[in-house]
Amino acid sequence: MKNIAFYGAGNISISIIKGLMQSGFNCKNIFYVDRNIKNQANLKKLKTRNLKSNLNKEIDLFILAVKPKDAIEAYKEILKNYKKPKIVSLVAGIKSKKYIKINNSVEFLRAMPNTSSASCNGITAIYNSSFKKNNLKKVISLFSKIGLVLNFDNELKIDSFTGMIGSGPAYFFYLLKSYEKKLNHICNGDKKLIKKIIVNLLQGVAISVETNIGLNDLIKQVASKKGTTEAGLNTFKKNKLNKLFEEGIESAIKRSKEISSEH
């Protein structure tokens, strides 16, 4: 797919665009429609092009990434201005049937990426409604440029994915704030050093997870009997940190399902 147009260019669109460009996608083939002045400024820095100034441009794929309240209006605008558009919706909550009901001849699917797409470490869930097989392969190939792609056969799984993986980076950022707070004290407020320590820590964890060793065994490798790690883990267990974390994820999944029912 040569030319891509983003309808709505907030954080997730910017993340995808950055990832695509990092993977070699030409910025001249990326277009956008967004009323937000700040978003427009960010997109201009990335040297993407305003679709309103290139209305005659042939667009191979539209990525709908507006807020839920604006999604149907934006969808109808695409249908009005382009013949037989291929549309990927990143909008949370609004099910495929609502779009298809408006026009059942459109090739349409839902996708849910996360912001790690910016570094090509993203995870994108896809649920296909009406894309033809050859075009679906092209969409999967496109999102594969920015990370892992999961092709679901049940749209309900998108809600669970949104709460777990779509929101996932923020959960880890939240936990890392505790590290940052403690490191700030022992590193005398050296922000560059603190950032480097956190990055190295996460990279080391990621490499360990990639091995064939299970998570429990990885914990045992670090936690020696009556040592510092065991003391920390015991406090986590005593305060049921894992349960609290699971409850947080469940709350996010629940809210994702609520958004679906609201639309």
C-alpha distance (Angstrom), angle and dihedral (degrees) to the residues before:
residue distance angle dihedral
M1 . . .
K2 3.77 . .
N3 3.83 107.6 .
I4 3.81 122.1 39.7
A5 3.80 126.6 -175.7
F6 3.80 124.1 -160.8
Y7 3.79 115.9 -151.9
G8 3.76 98.9 -158.8
A9 3.78 120.1 16.2
G10 3.78 109.0 -154.6
N11 3.81 127.8 133.3
I12 3.80 98.2 -55.4
S13 3.82 93.7 47.5
I14 3.80 90.8 48.1
S15 3.81 89.4 50.1
I16 3.81 92.0 51.8
I17 3.81 92.6 45.5
K18 3.81 92.0 50.5
G19 3.79 90.8 48.6
L20 3.80 93.2 48.2
M21 3.79 91.6 49.3
Q22 3.81 90.7 48.0
S23 3.81 88.4 53.0
G24 3.82 90.8 53.4
F25 3.82 102.8 -92.4
N26 3.82 110.1 149.4
C27 3.82 113.4 -113.4
K28 3.82 88.9 -145.0
N29 3.80 88.0 68.1
I30 3.80 93.6 54.8
F31 3.81 118.4 88.7
Y32 3.79 132.5 179.0
V33 3.80 144.6 -163.4
D34 3.80 114.8 -158.7
R35 3.81 133.2 142.5
N36 3.81 94.3 -159.7
I37 3.82 110.2 104.8
K38 3.81 93.5 -152.0
N39 3.81 91.9 51.0
Q40 3.79 90.5 48.5
A41 3.80 90.2 52.8
N42 3.82 91.2 51.5
L43 3.80 91.2 49.4
K44 3.80 92.7 49.3
K45 3.81 88.8 54.2
L46 3.81 87.6 56.0
K47 3.83 88.4 50.8
T48 3.79 94.1 -122.9
R49 3.81 118.3 147.0
N50 3.79 133.9 -113.2
L51 3.80 109.4 -116.1
K52 3.82 91.4 -151.2
S53 3.80 87.2 66.6
N54 3.81 92.0 46.8
L55 3.81 102.9 45.0
N56 3.80 93.5 147.5
K57 3.80 92.3 55.9
E58 3.80 115.2 116.2
I59 3.80 108.8 -121.7
D60 3.80 119.1 -156.2
L61 3.80 96.5 -171.0
F62 3.79 135.6 16.4
I63 3.79 119.1 -155.2
L64 3.79 111.7 -157.5
A65 3.80 108.2 -152.3
V66 3.80 106.2 154.1
K67 3.81 128.2 122.3
P68 3.83 115.0 -76.2
K69 3.80 92.1 -108.6
D70 3.83 90.5 57.8
A71 3.82 98.3 39.1
I72 3.80 101.9 93.9
E73 3.80 93.3 44.6
A74 3.81 91.0 50.3
Y75 3.81 90.4 45.7
K76 3.81 91.0 53.2
E77 3.80 90.2 48.2
I78 3.80 90.5 56.2
L79 3.82 90.5 48.7
K80 3.79 90.7 49.7
N81 3.80 96.4 50.4
Y82 3.83 102.0 36.5
K83 3.78 134.0 47.5
K84 3.80 117.8 -126.9
P85 3.82 95.6 -13.3
K86 3.79 122.1 -167.6
I87 3.79 107.5 -132.9
V88 3.80 132.6 -167.3
S89 3.80 114.0 -169.7
L90 3.80 120.1 -151.8
V91 3.80 90.8 176.4
A92 3.80 113.6 126.4
G93 3.76 119.2 -127.8
I94 3.78 105.1 7.3
K95 3.79 108.5 110.7
S96 3.79 124.1 -136.4
K97 3.81 95.0 -113.0
K98 3.81 91.3 66.0
Y99 3.81 90.8 59.0
I100 3.80 95.1 39.6
K101 3.81 90.5 51.2
I102 3.81 88.9 62.4
N103 3.80 92.9 51.0
N104 3.80 121.5 -0.3
S105 3.80 94.8 -173.6
V106 3.81 94.5 67.3
E107 3.80 121.1 102.9
F108 3.80 101.0 -123.6
L109 3.79 139.1 170.0
R110 3.77 139.5 161.4
A111 3.79 123.3 -123.6
M112 3.78 131.1 -177.8
P113 3.84 114.8 -164.4
N114 3.80 127.0 170.9
T115 3.80 130.9 -131.6
S116 3.82 92.8 -100.7
S117 3.81 83.8 79.9
A118 3.81 86.1 87.5
S119 3.82 90.3 73.7
C120 3.84 93.6 36.7
N121 3.81 89.1 -106.0
G122 3.78 94.6 106.8
I123 3.78 130.1 130.6
T124 3.80 117.3 -142.8
A125 3.79 126.3 -170.1
I126 3.80 116.6 -154.5
Y127 3.78 131.2 -165.4
N128 3.81 114.2 -175.9
S129 3.78 119.7 -147.5
S130 3.77 105.9 168.2
F131 3.81 111.6 -14.0
K132 3.77 114.5 132.0
K133 3.81 114.5 -116.8
N134 3.81 96.2 -107.7
N135 3.82 92.5 48.4
L136 3.81 91.8 44.6
K137 3.80 88.4 56.7
K138 3.81 88.8 53.3
V139 3.81 91.8 51.8
I140 3.80 91.7 48.4
S141 3.80 89.2 48.1
L142 3.81 90.1 51.4
F143 3.80 95.0 51.4
S144 3.81 90.2 42.2
K145 3.81 86.5 67.1
I146 3.81 88.9 68.3
G147 3.80 99.7 40.6
L148 3.78 144.6 -68.3
V149 3.84 120.6 -7.5
L150 3.81 124.5 -153.6
N151 3.80 115.3 -164.5
F152 3.83 107.7 -155.5
D153 3.80 124.2 -161.4
N154 3.82 92.9 -159.8
E155 3.80 121.8 60.2
L156 3.82 92.1 -152.4
K157 3.81 88.7 69.1
I158 3.80 88.2 66.3
D159 3.83 89.1 69.9
S160 3.81 92.6 53.7
F161 3.79 90.9 44.5
T162 3.81 91.4 51.5
G163 3.80 92.2 54.9
M164 3.80 94.7 43.6
I165 3.80 108.9 33.2
G166 3.79 105.5 12.4
S167 3.81 88.5 54.6
G168 3.82 92.9 31.1
P169 3.82 100.1 100.4
A170 3.82 91.0 56.4
Y171 3.83 91.2 55.0
F172 3.78 91.5 56.3
F173 3.82 92.3 43.4
Y174 3.81 87.8 53.4
L175 3.81 92.6 52.1
L176 3.80 91.1 45.8
K177 3.80 89.8 60.0
S178 3.83 87.1 75.0
Y179 3.82 89.7 54.5
E180 3.78 90.8 47.4
K181 3.79 91.4 51.3
K182 3.81 93.8 52.4
L183 3.80 94.1 40.5
N184 3.78 90.3 51.2
H185 3.81 88.3 63.9
I186 3.81 98.6 46.7
C187 3.84 94.5 39.0
N188 3.82 94.1 49.2
G189 3.79 92.3 -119.0
D190 3.82 94.9 -58.4
K191 3.82 98.2 158.5
K192 3.81 95.4 -172.0
L193 3.79 91.9 52.3
I194 3.82 92.1 45.6
K195 3.80 91.1 51.5
K196 3.81 91.4 48.1
I197 3.81 91.9 50.5
I198 3.82 92.0 50.4
V199 3.81 92.6 46.8
N200 3.82 92.2 49.7
L201 3.80 90.7 47.2
L202 3.82 92.5 52.1
Q203 3.80 93.6 44.0
G204 3.79 90.1 51.8
V205 3.80 91.3 49.7
A206 3.81 91.4 48.2
I207 3.80 92.3 51.7
S208 3.82 90.7 49.5
V209 3.81 92.2 50.1
E210 3.82 89.6 53.0
T211 3.81 90.0 64.1
N212 3.80 123.4 87.3
I213 3.79 90.8 -107.0
G214 3.82 115.6 113.9
L215 3.80 121.4 -120.9
N216 3.81 93.8 -110.5
D217 3.80 90.9 53.6
L218 3.81 91.0 47.5
I219 3.81 88.7 54.7
K220 3.82 90.4 50.1
Q221 3.81 90.2 52.0
V222 3.81 89.5 60.9
A223 3.81 101.0 33.9
S224 3.78 113.2 74.6
K225 3.81 121.6 -171.2
K226 3.83 112.2 -78.6
G227 3.80 89.9 -6.5
T228 3.81 133.2 132.7
T229 3.81 94.9 -90.6
E230 3.79 92.5 51.9
A231 3.82 89.8 50.8
G232 3.79 90.8 53.6
L233 3.80 93.6 45.0
N234 3.80 91.8 48.8
T235 3.80 90.2 55.5
F236 3.81 90.6 49.2
K237 3.81 90.2 50.6
K238 3.81 92.7 45.7
N239 3.79 90.7 53.7
K240 3.82 91.8 41.5
L241 3.80 94.0 -123.2
N242 3.81 91.4 167.4
K243 3.80 91.2 54.5
L244 3.80 91.9 49.2
F245 3.80 90.2 49.4
E246 3.81 91.4 49.6
E247 3.80 90.6 48.6
G248 3.80 89.6 52.6
I249 3.81 91.2 53.0
E250 3.81 90.7 47.1
S251 3.82 89.8 51.9
A252 3.80 90.0 53.4
I253 3.82 91.7 48.6
K254 3.80 90.4 48.1
R255 3.81 91.3 51.5
S256 3.80 90.5 48.9
K257 3.81 89.3 54.7
E258 3.80 90.6 46.9
I259 3.79 90.5 54.5
S260 3.81 88.2 52.4
S261 3.79 91.6 53.5
E262 3.81 91.4 46.9
H263 3.78 90.5 61.1
